Structures are given as C-alpha cells and as structure tokens.
Amino acid sequence: MAKVNTVFQGQYQIAAGFNNASGLRGLEGVFIANDFIPFKTFKSWGTFNPGDPIIRGDGTIVFDGYPSCVWMFSIITRLQVQYLQDTYCAGGYSGKVTIKTSTDNVNATTALPAYENYNAILRLQPPGERRYYKNYGLQFSRLIAI
C-alpha cells in the first residue's frame, strides 16, 4: 500500500506497539497508493512538554505526570490519515506506539536537539470529509522512555 522514498527527517521515527525500537521508521517520504503527495516534513522541535508543572513550597518547579509532544504537519491528506489509522491505531483514532522524537534537551557535543525513544499513545484528530488538512498534529501522550 505504501512506497517509501528518501527520508530527510530520519531522527523522527515511529513503530506500531510498545517497545518496538527495531521497527522504527520515518514517515517522511512514505507515499500512499492513489494519493497525490508523500508525507511531508513536520515540526516537532519546541512541542515537547515534560509534564505538568508543580510549584513546591520553596517556589521551585518540578514536573509531574507524563511527557507529551506533537508532530505538526503543515498539510496531510485524508489517505495519509487513513494510513496512520490502519498502521498505528488498528483502524481507530488512538494506538500504542514507539517513537523516536526530539526532547527539550540539547546534545552538548553538537548543540542540536537530543532524540530519545519512548513508548507513547498516539492520538489522531478525526479528519472529517475533506481531501487534505492543514496544521494537522499527531499527538503523543504518556511518553515513557525506553
């Protein structure tokens, strides 16, 4: 169903199911049969949320709960959303996945974003009836480092 072209954003990867680091692959360049564009690059840097901020009695902040992040596509087609549903969400709008994504940390050697593997819950926005959508986000919640 899908053909894979050259991947440019190779650090961002996704696989179906938890603890599936060996199955990680990029989305960019995946071309769905009968679709008019492959998956495009998306924005993720700056969307990592370490959890809910809790202010301690002494005024310092710690984070509680699970981290989350969003992969924001400037454009995505209805067939691409269907591919995400079928591949990662068992036909629905949420599913257990393994992802490799940027965090809010920076690699001290390269000064580039740090990337880590997580188990996460992927949540898709119901797409409706249009052929394509602008500013469509893949929401990842309950991130647990693996």
N, C-alpha and C positions, 0 to 999 in steps of 0.2 A: 504494500500500500504506500510506503514512503521511500523515497530515494534520498540518500544523504550526499550533499555537496560539500565543498570545502568549508571547514569550521574556522571561524575567525575569533570567536569568543570562547575558546576552549577551556578556560578555567571554570566557567559556569556549566555544571552538568547535572543531569537528573536520571534517576533509575526508579523503576516501579518496586515497591516494597521496602521494608526497613532492612538495614544492614546489608545493602546491595552495592557496596562500593565497586565491586568488579563489574557491575552492569552500567556504571555511569557513562553517559554520553551527552554531548551538546545538542541543543535544539536548533541553533542557528544553522541554516543551510538544509534542514530537513524539508523536502519538497513532497507535498501530499499529492497523490494522483488526482487529476482533474481540477487542481487548484491553480490560481494564476500567479502566486508568489510563494517563495520558500519562507520559512520563519526568518525574521529579521533580527538584528541585534536588539538588545533591550537594555534598560537602565536598572542597575541594582545598587551601585555604589551610593551610599547615603541612605538606603532604605532599611538597613539592619537596625533592629530595635532590641537591645539587650534584655528587656523585660520591663516590668512596672517599677518606677522609681518609688522608693520608700525613704522618707526622711526620718533618720534616727533622732533620739532625744538630744544628741550633741550637735545636730544640724547637718551631719554628713549624710550622704545619699548612698544607698545600696539598691540593687535591683532584685526584684522578687519575680517569681514565675518563670515562664519560658521565653527565650528569644523568638523573634519573628523577622521576616523580611518579605520584600515584594520584588518580583521581576516584572518591570513595567514595559510592555510593548507599545510602541507608538502606533502600530497597526497590526491587526491579526485578523485572519479570515475565519468564517464560520466553519470551514472544513478543518482548519488548524485547531479550533476549539474542540471539534468532534474527535480529532486525533488525540488530543490531551485527555479527553474524557475516556476514550476507549483504551488508551495505553496506560494511563496512570490512575484513573479513577473508576475502573470497572464499569464504565458507561455512565457514571453519575457525575456529581459536582465536587466530590472530595475523595481523597485517597491517601494511603500511606506511601511515602516516597523516601528515597535517599537523595540528597542534593549535595553538591559542592558549590559553595557560594562565598562571596566576599563578606567580611565582617567589618566592624568599625575599627579594627586593629590595622596597623601598618607594618609591613615587613621591614625590620630595622636595617637590613642589608641593602635592599633595593628601593626603599621608600615607596613601594607600590602596595596596593591593598593586599591583606592577608586572606587566604582562602582556606576554608575548613569544610570537612564532611559532616553532615547532620542527617539524622532521621527527622522527618517532618511530616506534617499533614498539609497536603496541597488542597487549597480551596479555589475553585473556579467560579467566576461570575456567570450566572445564566446568560447566554448570549442573545436570546431573542431570535428574531427572524431576519435580521439584516445579513448581507453577504460578507461584510467586514466591519471591524470595530476599531475605533481609535482609543488610545490610552487604556488598554486592557491589561490588568495586573494579575499575575499568578501569585496568590497569597500563600505564604508558607508560615504555618504556626507550629507551636510546640516543638521548636528546634531542640534536639538533644545531640550533642557532639558525639561522634563515634570514632 
